Amino acid sequence: MAIQYSRTQERQLPAPPELVWGLVADTNRWDRIVGMNPTDYRYRMLGAESEQVRARIGHAYQSWGEAEWLERGEWVEGQFIHALRRYLAGPIRESGIRAELQSVPGGSRVSVTVYAEADKPLDSRVEGRLIQAFEQGLKLYIDALARLFMRARMKVSLEPGPEPAVIQLRHLLGQLEPDGSAFGLRGLVLDKELQLRAQRFASAPVKPELRERMVRFIQEAFDDELRQIRPFELASTWDFERREVLQAFLHAARAGLYELQWQLDCPMCREGVQEVPNLDGLKREGYCVDCDRSFGLDFASNVEAIFRVSPAIRMLAPGTYSAGSPWFRPHVRANFIVAPHSRREVSLELPDSAYALRTAMLRYRTALPVKPGARLQVTLGPQTLAVAPAEGTAEGSGVSLLLVNDTPREEEFAIERVDWLPEAALGKDVLAVPDFHSLFSAEAPAVGMELSIGSMVVLFTDLTGSTSLYEQIGDARAFALIEQHFQTVARAVASHEGAVLKTMGDAVMAAFPRAGQAFAAALQMVRETEQLHSHHGLRLKVGLHEGPCLAVRANQRLDLFGSTVNLAARLQGKARGGQVVLLESLFQHPEIAERIREERLDATRFEAELRGVTERQACVAVTAVGAGGSSGL
């Protein structure tokens, strides 16, 4: 007879529903626990010729034979999840897992149901193994959840925070070092190779406790944790500064413990779509196979540095069982399925934030303007996705959505956080780490290739009085003073999370990810130059500008090029000794304006012609030394 199998287990856990959901929603983990094989994803056109739609199809050889399926999922973060597979061929028609969570005194109650349905009888031995795997997997899963949260309650805070539940759970797992196969697989570590490379890493300028943590991470972490390492995410888990963890991973990669990879993130679905080992492997455009569209690369916003353990030390088992798992999509707060030519009304709580709504099959995306008590109608047609106010209001502080699917295919509607950004080390963050340029000096785009950087802050300096200095005190002493000055500038740049890109004579070019950091570094280097060298007649001039740049290969090294770089150099040329000059538009930056007010710095507006710019520009010269002056504006 055909299978109609379903089992449910309930358990009360000492943790809030938001945190429990973050782990229960990891359907990728569940598929591995019950013995599914890793999935290969392919794309096919489904449906009648006039109604065809491109769909992602899962494919694997399971215990009952070759299987292909469509993955579907519904969830509301902190409340429930239903993940199902609808099989396109074979004896199994559908299988899935449902979990519902309810807040109770002292924690939450979770009810988990697993099920499978088949139209045709299975071989009795295959059916027995399948049912046994589901029952054992469910018990293992529920017991592991109970152990984890009992241990967690005694060691860390379990109060939910503003981050997505999945991210909170990643941090929690990183702090607890959970045991048991429910939490992952641990591949074999080649101890001799690890020791050899750890000895190389021992000489790196990294805090001993961080260095030890990174080596131990290779030995103790689960395979999934070592597959795609985001250093900023680990910094939050380990309680270190983000920049020092990124710098430590760069040194560890140089020592051969980890490998640096560049990941392209799709701006549409916000998921990683490609990895390349070197910058010269990046092209001007990326392609997202899920969204079926190309997108321009922006080194500042959709290219990030990730790391993975070196395969020479530890091999990782294949890790993708369910690509549609919320574990891989923490920015999606809720997901709903709507049948063809149907409508469905849903109500949910949406904290004050910016949201977008995206459809999975037709791949449309639009803003979702929500406010407490709002009722909206979302209408999907073959060529459009529209949001409009609907009659009536939602109950209480929630939001009511009437989801209308006017297409002949089932569709998923995802509600995405727009304001939340992952803890990603983007290209501009890496460029601003001095050690990147020394450790990976050959890392640069291919010859003739230009990588767009949407926003970078470029700083240029020039030292006045250096020419006459050689005549006054002789070449040797003057050269030593200039070298000391370079160290002063480099120290100021590094202390404010920037990187020196190159020196030209006695001038320096540096880059920063944010304007406030660049301005603070400029003030520091000007003031220290005054203190150390003003008696020799040396004074520093600085120009700052923020805007888009191009990363290029020049002299076999990475360099920045473009109008932003040129303007920063031109602004430096308008400065006098002891001044920082910038455009008035950058002067209005909140961090810069606040610092000028707090320190009561003298700031003078003037207009200037800048070579390469057709119109005269409104500039501001900030005197970095002295206090108590009027703003002059």
C-alpha positions as CSV (number, residue, x, y, z in Angstrom):
1,M,0.0,0.0,0.0
2,A,1.0,3.6,-0.5
3,I,2.8,5.5,2.4
4,Q,0.9,7.9,4.5
5,Y,3.5,8.5,7.2
6,S,3.4,11.3,9.9
7,R,5.0,11.7,13.3
8,T,4.9,14.5,15.8
9,Q,6.9,15.4,18.8
10,E,6.5,18.2,21.3
11,R,8.9,19.6,23.8
12,Q,9.1,22.6,26.1
13,L,12.4,24.5,25.8
14,P,13.9,27.1,28.1
15,A,14.4,29.7,25.3
16,P,12.2,32.2,23.6
17,P,10.4,31.2,20.3
18,E,12.6,33.6,18.2
19,L,15.8,31.7,19.1
20,V,14.3,28.2,18.9
21,W,12.9,29.1,15.5
22,G,16.4,30.1,14.3
23,L,17.6,26.5,14.7
24,V,14.4,24.6,13.8
25,A,14.3,26.6,10.5
26,D,17.6,25.1,9.4
27,T,16.0,22.6,7.0
28,N,19.4,22.0,5.5
29,R,20.4,20.5,8.9
30,W,17.3,18.4,9.1
31,D,17.8,16.8,5.7
32,R,21.3,15.8,6.7
33,I,20.1,14.3,10.0
34,V,17.5,12.0,8.4
35,G,20.1,10.7,5.9
36,M,19.2,12.5,2.7
37,N,22.0,12.8,0.2
38,P,23.5,16.2,-0.8
39,T,21.5,18.0,-3.5
40,D,22.5,19.0,-6.9
41,Y,20.3,21.9,-8.3
42,R,19.4,22.3,-11.9
43,Y,17.0,24.6,-13.8
44,R,14.2,23.6,-16.1
45,M,11.2,25.1,-17.7
46,L,8.0,23.6,-16.2
47,G,4.4,23.8,-17.2
48,A,2.5,23.9,-20.5
49,E,4.2,25.7,-23.4
50,S,2.1,28.9,-23.0
51,E,2.5,28.9,-19.2
52,Q,6.1,27.8,-18.8
53,V,8.2,29.1,-15.9
54,R,11.9,28.6,-15.1
55,A,12.2,26.6,-11.8
56,R,15.1,25.3,-9.7
57,I,14.9,21.5,-9.4
58,G,16.6,19.5,-6.7
59,H,18.2,16.3,-7.8
60,A,19.8,13.5,-5.7
61,Y,20.0,9.7,-5.4
62,Q,18.1,8.7,-2.3
63,S,17.5,5.4,-0.7
64,W,14.5,4.7,-2.9
65,G,16.2,5.7,-6.1
66,E,16.8,8.8,-8.2
67,A,14.7,11.7,-7.1
68,E,13.8,15.2,-8.5
69,W,11.7,17.7,-6.7
70,L,10.5,21.3,-6.3
71,E,11.4,22.8,-2.9
72,R,8.7,24.9,-1.3
73,G,8.6,26.7,2.0
74,E,6.4,28.8,4.2
75,W,7.4,30.5,7.4
76,V,7.1,33.5,9.7
77,E,10.2,34.1,11.8
78,G,9.6,33.1,15.4
79,Q,6.3,31.4,14.8
80,F,6.3,28.5,12.3
81,I,8.0,26.9,9.3
82,H,6.7,24.3,6.8
83,A,9.3,23.0,4.4
84,L,8.2,20.6,1.7
85,R,9.4,18.7,-1.3
86,R,7.1,18.0,-4.2
87,Y,8.6,15.2,-6.2
88,L,8.4,15.3,-10.0
89,A,9.0,11.5,-10.5
90,G,9.3,8.4,-8.5
91,P,7.2,6.7,-5.8
92,I,7.3,9.6,-3.2
93,R,4.8,12.4,-3.9
94,E,5.6,14.8,-1.1
95,S,7.7,14.9,2.1
96,G,8.4,17.7,4.6
97,I,8.7,19.0,8.1
98,R,6.4,21.4,10.0
99,A,7.4,23.2,13.2
100,E,5.1,25.5,15.2
101,L,6.3,27.5,18.2
102,Q,4.4,29.1,21.0
103,S,5.5,31.3,23.9
104,V,5.0,29.8,27.3
105,P,6.2,30.8,30.8
106,G,9.9,30.1,31.0
107,G,10.5,29.6,27.3
108,S,8.6,28.1,24.4
109,R,6.8,25.0,23.3
110,V,7.8,23.5,19.9
111,S,5.8,21.0,18.0
112,V,7.6,19.3,15.1
113,T,5.9,17.0,12.5
114,V,7.7,15.1,9.8
115,Y,5.7,13.4,7.0
116,A,6.0,11.5,3.7
117,E,3.3,10.6,1.2
118,A,3.7,8.2,-1.7
119,D,1.3,7.2,-4.5
120,K,3.0,3.8,-5.1
121,P,4.1,1.1,-2.7
122,L,7.8,1.1,-1.9
123,D,10.0,-2.0,-1.4
124,S,9.3,-3.0,2.2
125,R,13.0,-2.7,3.2
126,V,13.2,0.8,1.7
127,E,10.0,1.8,3.4
128,G,11.2,0.5,6.7
129,R,14.6,2.3,6.4
130,L,12.8,5.6,5.4
131,I,10.4,5.5,8.4
132,Q,13.2,4.5,10.8
133,A,15.3,7.4,9.6
134,F,12.5,9.8,10.1
135,E,11.7,8.6,13.6
136,Q,15.3,8.4,14.7
137,G,16.0,11.7,13.2
138,L,13.1,13.4,14.8
139,K,14.0,12.1,18.3
140,L,17.7,13.1,17.7
141,Y,16.7,16.5,16.6
142,I,14.3,17.3,19.5
143,D,16.7,15.9,22.1
144,A,19.6,17.9,20.7
145,L,17.5,21.1,20.9
146,A,16.6,20.4,24.5
147,R,20.3,19.8,25.4
148,L,21.5,22.9,23.6
149,F,19.1,25.3,25.2
150,M,19.5,23.8,28.7
151,R,23.2,24.4,28.4
152,A,22.7,27.8,26.8
153,R,20.5,29.0,29.6
154,M,23.4,28.5,32.1
155,K,26.1,30.2,30.0
156,V,24.7,33.0,27.9
157,S,21.8,35.5,27.6
158,L,18.9,34.1,25.7
159,E,17.1,37.4,25.2
160,P,16.2,37.9,21.5
161,G,17.8,40.9,19.9
162,P,17.1,43.0,16.8
163,E,19.1,40.7,14.4
164,P,17.4,38.0,12.4
165,A,16.8,34.8,14.4
166,V,19.2,32.8,12.3
167,I,22.1,35.2,12.9
168,Q,21.4,35.1,16.6
169,L,21.5,31.3,16.5
170,R,24.8,31.3,14.6
171,H,26.4,33.5,17.3
172,L,24.9,31.3,20.0
173,L,26.2,28.1,18.5
174,G,29.7,29.7,18.1
175,Q,29.7,30.5,21.8
176,L,28.5,27.1,23.1
177,E,30.5,24.7,20.9
178,P,27.6,22.2,20.8
179,D,28.2,18.5,20.5
180,G,26.3,15.7,18.7
181,S,25.7,14.9,15.0
182,A,22.6,17.0,15.0
183,F,24.8,20.1,14.9
184,G,27.0,19.0,12.0
185,L,29.9,16.9,10.8
186,R,33.5,17.2,11.6
187,G,36.0,16.2,9.0
188,L,39.4,14.7,9.7
189,V,42.1,17.2,10.6
190,L,45.7,16.5,9.3
191,D,47.5,17.4,12.5
192,K,51.0,17.6,11.1
193,E,50.0,19.9,8.4
194,L,48.0,22.0,10.8
195,Q,51.0,22.3,13.2
196,L,53.3,23.3,10.4
197,R,51.1,26.1,9.2
198,A,50.2,27.2,12.7
199,Q,54.0,27.7,13.3
200,R,54.1,30.1,10.4
201,F,51.1,31.9,11.7
202,A,52.7,32.2,15.2
203,S,54.9,35.1,13.9
204,A,52.0,37.1,12.6
205,P,51.1,40.4,14.4
206,V,47.9,38.9,15.8
207,K,46.8,38.8,19.5
208,P,47.8,35.4,21.0
209,E,44.3,34.7,22.2
210,L,42.8,35.4,18.7
211,R,45.6,33.3,17.0
212,E,44.9,30.4,19.3
213,R,41.1,30.7,18.7
214,M,41.6,30.6,15.0
215,V,43.7,27.4,15.1
216,R,41.3,25.8,17.5
217,F,38.5,26.7,15.2
218,I,39.9,24.5,12.5
219,Q,40.1,21.6,14.9
220,E,36.7,21.9,16.6
221,A,34.3,23.7,14.3
222,F,31.7,21.8,12.2
223,D,32.2,21.5,8.5
224,D,29.4,24.0,7.8
225,E,31.2,26.7,9.9
226,L,34.4,26.3,7.9
227,R,32.8,26.3,4.5
228,Q,32.1,30.0,4.3
229,I,33.7,32.1,7.0
230,R,32.7,35.7,7.4
231,P,35.3,37.3,9.6
232,F,33.0,40.2,10.8
233,E,30.4,37.6,11.9
234,L,33.0,35.7,13.8
235,A,34.2,38.9,15.4
236,S,30.7,39.4,16.9
237,T,30.7,35.7,18.1
238,W,34.2,35.8,19.6
239,D,34.0,39.3,21.0
240,F,36.9,40.8,19.1
241,E,37.1,43.9,16.9
242,R,36.0,43.4,13.4
243,R,39.1,44.9,11.8
244,E,41.5,42.8,13.9
245,V,39.7,39.6,13.0
246,L,39.8,40.4,9.3
247,Q,43.5,41.2,9.5
248,A,44.1,38.0,11.4
249,F,42.4,35.9,8.7
250,L,44.5,37.6,6.1
251,H,47.6,36.6,7.9
252,A,46.2,33.1,8.5
253,A,45.5,32.8,4.8
254,R,49.1,33.9,4.0
255,A,50.3,31.1,6.4
256,G,48.2,28.5,4.6
257,L,45.6,27.9,7.4
258,Y,42.7,29.4,5.4
259,E,42.0,30.4,1.9
260,L,40.8,33.9,0.8
261,Q,37.9,33.9,-1.7
262,W,36.0,36.7,-3.3
263,Q,32.3,36.1,-3.3
264,L,29.8,37.9,-5.6
265,D,26.5,38.7,-3.9
266,C,23.4,39.2,-6.1
267,P,21.8,42.6,-5.3
268,M,18.4,41.1,-6.2
269,C,18.1,38.0,-4.0
270,R,21.1,39.0,-1.7
271,E,22.7,35.5,-1.9
272,G,26.2,34.5,-2.9
273,V,26.2,33.4,-6.5
274,Q,29.9,32.9,-7.4
275,E,33.3,32.6,-5.7
276,V,36.7,33.3,-7.3
277,P,40.1,32.8,-5.6
278,N,41.7,36.0,-7.0
279,L,40.7,39.5,-8.0
280,D,41.9,38.9,-11.5
281,G,39.1,36.3,-11.8
282,L,36.4,39.0,-11.4
283,K,34.6,40.3,-14.4
284,R,32.6,43.5,-15.0
285,E,29.4,41.7,-14.5
286,G,28.1,38.8,-12.4
287,Y,25.3,36.4,-13.1
288,C,22.8,35.0,-10.6
289,V,21.5,31.7,-11.8
290,D,18.6,31.8,-9.4
291,C,17.4,35.2,-10.6
292,D,18.5,34.5,-14.2
293,R,19.9,37.9,-14.6
294,S,23.3,39.7,-14.8
295,F,24.3,42.5,-12.6
296,G,27.2,45.0,-12.4
297,L,29.9,44.4,-9.9
298,D,30.5,47.0,-7.2
299,F,33.5,46.2,-5.1
300,A,32.1,48.3,-2.3
301,S,28.7,46.7,-2.0
302,N,28.4,43.2,-3.7
303,V,31.9,41.7,-3.6
304,E,32.9,40.3,-0.2
305,A,35.9,38.6,1.2
306,I,35.2,35.2,2.7
307,F,37.5,32.5,4.0
308,R,37.5,28.7,4.2
309,V,39.8,26.2,5.8
310,S,42.6,25.0,3.6
311,P,41.8,21.6,2.1
312,A,45.4,20.6,2.8
313,I,44.5,20.6,6.5
314,R,40.9,19.5,6.6
315,M,38.5,18.2,3.9
316,L,34.9,19.3,4.2
317,A,31.9,17.0,3.3
318,P,29.4,18.3,0.7
319,G,27.1,20.6,2.5
320,T,24.0,21.6,0.5
321,Y,21.0,19.6,1.2
322,S,18.3,22.3,1.0
323,A,19.3,25.5,-0.7
324,G,16.0,27.2,0.1
325,S,16.5,26.9,3.9
326,P,15.9,30.1,5.9
327,W,19.3,29.4,7.4
328,F,20.8,30.7,4.1
329,R,18.3,33.5,3.8
330,P,18.2,35.4,7.1
331,H,17.0,38.6,5.5
332,V,13.7,36.9,4.6
333,R,11.3,37.4,7.6
334,A,8.3,35.6,6.2
335,N,7.5,33.4,3.1
336,F,4.0,32.4,1.9
337,I,2.8,30.0,-0.9
338,V,-0.2,31.1,-2.9
339,A,-1.9,28.7,-5.4
340,P,-2.5,29.6,-9.0
341,H,-5.3,32.1,-9.7
342,S,-5.9,32.3,-5.9
343,R,-5.8,34.8,-3.1
344,R,-4.7,34.4,0.4
345,E,-4.8,36.8,3.4
346,V,-2.1,36.7,6.0
347,S,-1.5,38.7,9.2
348,L,1.8,39.1,10.9
349,E,3.8,41.5,13.2
350,L,6.5,43.5,11.3
351,P,8.7,45.6,13.5
352,D,9.3,49.1,12.3
353,S,11.8,48.8,9.4
354,A,12.0,48.9,5.6
355,Y,10.7,45.9,3.8
356,A,10.5,44.6,0.2
357,L,8.4,41.8,-1.3
358,R,9.8,39.4,-3.8
359,T,8.4,36.5,-5.7
360,A,10.3,33.3,-6.2
361,M,9.2,32.0,-9.6
362,L,8.6,35.1,-11.7
363,R,11.4,37.0,-9.7
364,Y,9.8,40.3,-9.2
365,R,10.6,42.7,-6.4
366,T,8.9,45.8,-5.0
367,A,8.9,48.0,-1.9
368,L,6.4,47.0,0.8
369,P,5.4,50.1,2.8
370,V,4.1,48.8,6.1
371,K,2.9,50.5,9.3
372,P,1.0,49.1,12.3
373,G,-2.6,48.4,11.4
374,A,-2.1,48.6,7.7
375,R,-3.9,46.4,5.2
376,L,-2.3,46.0,1.8
377,Q,-3.1,44.1,-1.4
378,V,-0.2,42.5,-3.3
379,T,-1.2,41.5,-6.8
380,L,1.0,39.4,-9.0
381,G,0.3,39.2,-12.7
382,P,2.3,37.6,-15.5
383,Q,4.1,40.9,-16.2
384,T,3.6,42.9,-13.0
385,L,3.9,43.0,-9.2
386,A,1.9,45.8,-7.5
387,V,1.2,46.9,-3.9
388,A,-1.8,49.0,-3.1
389,P,-3.8,49.9,0.0
390,A,-6.8,47.5,0.7
391,E,-10.1,48.2,2.4
392,G,-10.2,47.8,6.1
393,T,-7.5,47.6,8.7
394,A,-5.5,44.9,10.4
395,E,-6.2,43.8,13.9
396,G,-4.1,45.4,16.7
397,S,-0.5,46.4,15.7
398,G,-0.1,43.8,13.0
399,V,0.0,44.1,9.2
400,S,-2.6,42.3,7.0
401,L,-1.6,41.4,3.5
402,L,-4.0,40.1,0.8
403,L,-1.7,38.1,-1.6
404,V,-3.3,37.8,-5.0
405,N,-1.7,35.4,-7.5
406,D,-3.2,36.0,-11.0
407,T,-0.8,33.6,-12.7
408,P,-1.2,30.0,-13.7
409,R,1.6,28.8,-11.5
410,E,2.0,28.4,-7.8
411,E,4.1,31.3,-6.4
412,E,6.0,32.1,-3.2
413,F,5.9,35.6,-1.8
414,A,8.9,36.6,0.4
415,I,8.9,39.5,2.8
416,E,12.5,40.7,3.1
417,R,14.3,43.1,5.5
418,V,15.8,45.9,3.5
419,D,17.5,47.7,6.4
420,W,19.4,44.7,7.7
421,L,22.8,44.0,6.2
422,P,24.9,40.9,6.7
423,E,28.1,41.1,8.7
424,A,30.2,41.0,5.5
425,A,33.7,42.2,4.9
426,L,33.2,44.0,1.6
427,G,35.9,44.9,-0.9
428,K,36.3,48.4,0.4
429,D,36.8,47.1,3.9
430,V,39.6,44.8,2.7
431,L,41.2,47.6,0.7
432,A,41.4,49.7,3.8
433,V,43.5,47.0,5.7
434,P,47.2,47.9,5.3
435,D,48.3,44.2,5.7
436,F,46.2,43.2,2.7
437,H,48.4,45.2,0.4
438,S,51.6,43.8,1.9
439,L,50.4,40.2,2.2
440,F,48.6,40.0,-1.1
441,S,50.6,42.4,-3.2
442,A,49.8,40.6,-6.4
443,E,46.0,40.7,-5.7
444,A,44.7,43.1,-8.4
445,P,42.2,43.0,-11.2
446,A,43.3,41.5,-14.5
447,V,45.2,43.7,-16.9
448,G,42.8,46.1,-18.7
449,M,40.0,45.2,-16.2
450,E,38.5,47.9,-14.0
451,L,36.5,47.0,-10.8
452,S,33.9,49.6,-9.9
453,I,33.9,50.7,-6.3
454,G,30.6,52.6,-5.5
455,S,32.0,54.7,-2.7
456,M,35.5,55.1,-1.2
457,V,37.2,58.0,0.7
458,V,40.6,58.9,-0.8
459,L,43.1,61.0,1.1
460,F,46.2,62.7,-0.4
461,T,49.0,64.4,1.5
462,D,51.9,66.6,0.6
463,L,54.7,67.8,2.8
464,T,55.8,71.5,2.5
465,G,59.3,72.5,3.2
466,S,60.8,69.1,2.3
467,T,62.9,70.3,-0.6
468,S,64.8,73.0,1.4
469,L,65.2,70.5,4.3
470,Y,67.8,68.5,2.3
471,E,69.8,71.7,1.8
472,Q,69.5,72.7,5.5
473,I,70.5,69.5,7.3
474,G,71.9,67.2,4.6
475,D,70.6,64.3,2.7
476,A,71.0,61.6,5.3
477,R,69.3,63.5,8.1
478,A,66.6,64.8,5.8
479,F,65.9,61.3,4.4
480,A,65.6,60.0,8.0
481,L,63.1,62.7,8.9
482,I,61.0,62.0,5.8
483,E,60.9,58.3,6.6
484,Q,59.8,59.2,10.2
485,H,57.1,61.3,8.7
486,F,55.9,58.4,6.5
487,Q,55.6,56.3,9.7
488,T,53.6,59.1,11.3
489,V,51.1,59.2,8.4
490,A,50.9,55.4,8.2
491,R,50.2,55.1,11.9
492,A,47.4,57.7,11.7
493,V,45.9,56.0,8.7
494,A,46.0,52.5,10.3
495,S,44.6,53.7,13.6
496,H,41.5,55.0,11.8
497,E,40.9,51.8,9.7
498,G,42.5,53.0,6.5
499,A,45.3,51.8,4.3
500,V,48.2,53.6,2.6
501,L,48.0,52.6,-1.1
502,K,51.2,54.3,-2.3
503,T,53.8,57.0,-1.7
504,M,55.0,59.5,-4.3
505,G,58.1,61.4,-3.3
506,D,57.1,62.8,0.0
507,A,53.3,62.5,-0.7
508,V,51.0,59.7,0.4
509,M,47.7,58.3,-1.0
510,A,45.4,56.4,1.4
511,A,41.9,55.0,1.3
512,F,39.2,54.6,3.9
513,P,35.8,53.0,3.8
514,R,34.1,55.9,5.7
515,A,34.4,59.6,5.7
516,G,34.5,60.1,9.5
517,Q,37.5,57.8,9.8
518,A,39.4,59.6,7.0
519,F,38.9,63.0,8.5
520,A,40.0,61.9,12.0
521,A,43.1,60.4,10.4
522,A,43.8,63.6,8.6
523,L,43.6,65.6,11.8
524,Q,45.9,63.2,13.6
525,M,48.6,63.2,10.9
526,V,48.6,67.0,10.5
527,R,48.9,67.5,14.3
528,E,51.6,65.0,14.8
529,T,53.6,66.4,11.9
530,E,53.3,69.9,13.5
531,Q,54.6,68.5,16.9
532,L,57.5,66.5,15.4
533,H,58.7,68.5,12.5
534,S,57.4,72.1,12.5
535,H,60.7,73.3,13.9
536,H,62.3,72.0,10.7
537,G,59.8,74.0,8.6
538,L,57.8,70.9,7.6
539,R,54.0,71.1,7.5
540,L,51.4,68.8,6.1
541,K,48.7,69.5,3.6
542,V,45.8,67.1,3.2
543,G,43.0,66.7,0.6
544,L,39.9,64.5,1.1
545,H,37.2,63.4,-1.3
546,E,34.5,60.6,-1.2
547,G,33.0,59.0,-4.3
548,P,33.1,56.2,-6.8
549,C,36.5,54.8,-7.8
550,L,37.9,52.2,-10.1
551,A,40.3,49.5,-8.8
552,V,42.9,48.7,-11.5
553,R,46.2,46.9,-11.9
554,A,49.1,49.3,-12.1
555,N,52.7,48.2,-11.9
556,Q,51.5,44.7,-10.9
557,R,49.7,46.0,-7.8
558,L,46.2,47.2,-7.0
559,D,45.6,50.9,-7.4
560,L,42.7,53.3,-7.4
561,F,41.8,55.5,-10.4
562,G,39.1,57.9,-11.4
563,S,37.6,61.3,-10.7
564,T,37.4,60.8,-6.9
565,V,41.1,60.1,-6.8
566,N,41.9,63.1,-9.0
567,L,39.7,65.4,-6.9
568,A,41.3,64.4,-3.7
569,A,44.7,65.2,-5.2
570,R,43.5,68.6,-6.5
571,L,42.0,69.5,-3.1
572,Q,45.3,68.7,-1.4
573,G,46.9,71.2,-3.8
574,K,44.5,73.9,-2.5
575,A,45.5,73.4,1.1
576,R,48.1,75.3,3.1
577,G,50.3,73.8,5.7
578,G,48.3,72.5,8.6
579,Q,45.0,72.4,6.7
580,V,42.6,69.7,5.5
581,V,40.6,70.7,2.4
582,L,37.5,69.0,1.2
583,L,34.4,69.8,-0.8
584,E,31.6,71.5,1.1
585,S,29.3,68.6,0.4
586,L,31.7,66.3,2.4
587,F,32.1,68.9,5.0
588,Q,28.4,68.4,5.8
589,H,28.9,64.8,6.6
590,P,27.5,64.3,10.2
591,E,30.6,62.8,11.7
592,I,32.9,65.5,10.2
593,A,30.5,68.4,11.1
594,E,30.2,67.1,14.6
595,R,33.9,66.8,15.1
596,I,34.5,70.3,13.9
597,R,31.9,71.7,16.3
598,E,33.2,69.7,19.2
599,E,36.8,70.8,18.7
600,R,35.9,74.3,17.6
601,L,38.1,74.0,14.6
602,D,38.5,76.9,12.2
603,A,36.8,76.2,8.9
604,T,36.8,78.6,6.0
605,R,34.7,78.4,2.8
606,F,36.2,79.3,-0.5
607,E,35.5,78.6,-4.2
608,A,38.2,77.1,-6.4
609,E,38.8,75.9,-9.9
610,L,39.9,72.3,-9.9
611,R,41.7,71.0,-12.9
612,G,39.5,68.5,-14.7
613,V,36.2,70.0,-13.3
614,T,34.3,72.4,-15.5
615,E,32.6,74.4,-12.7
616,R,34.1,76.2,-9.7
617,Q,33.7,74.1,-6.6
618,A,32.6,75.1,-3.1
619,C,35.5,74.0,-0.8
620,V,36.2,74.2,2.9
621,A,39.7,74.5,4.5
622,V,39.8,73.1,8.0
623,T,42.8,74.2,10.1
624,A,43.7,71.1,12.1
625,V,45.9,72.7,14.7
626,G,44.9,75.0,17.5
627,A,41.4,75.3,19.1
628,G,39.0,77.9,20.0
629,G,38.7,79.5,16.5
630,S,35.4,80.5,15.0
631,S,34.0,78.3,12.2
632,G,34.2,81.1,9.6
633,L,31.0,79.7,8.0
